[in-house]
Amino acid sequence: MADYIIGGILVALAILALRSVFKKTSSGGCAGCSGCNGCGPRCHGQDQETASK
């Protein structure tokens, strides 16, 4: 019974995390990076030409 409770909590946390990432990316934000280091150009709304210059 404890396995079901722990599993349910883990599934709920995964759903909340995915929802947060989806909301950030759909609103134009960047999920998972705190700045431009290591972040792709699409993450910050730049096109490939602007990012390569």
CORNORFEN-V164207 format. One record per backbone hydrogen bond with DSSP energy under -1.0 kcal/mol. NH is the residue of the N-H (numbers start at 1). CO is the residue of the C=O. Records with the same first field share a line. If there is no record, write none. Layout:
NH: CO ; CO
This chain:
5: 1
6: 2
7: 3
8: 4
9: 5
10: 6
11: 7
12: 8
13: 9
14: 10
15: 11
16: 12
17: 13
18: 14
19: 15
20: 16
21: 17
22: 18
23: 19
24: 20
25: 21
26: 22
27: 23
28: 25
29: 24
39: 36
46: 41
51: 47
52: 48
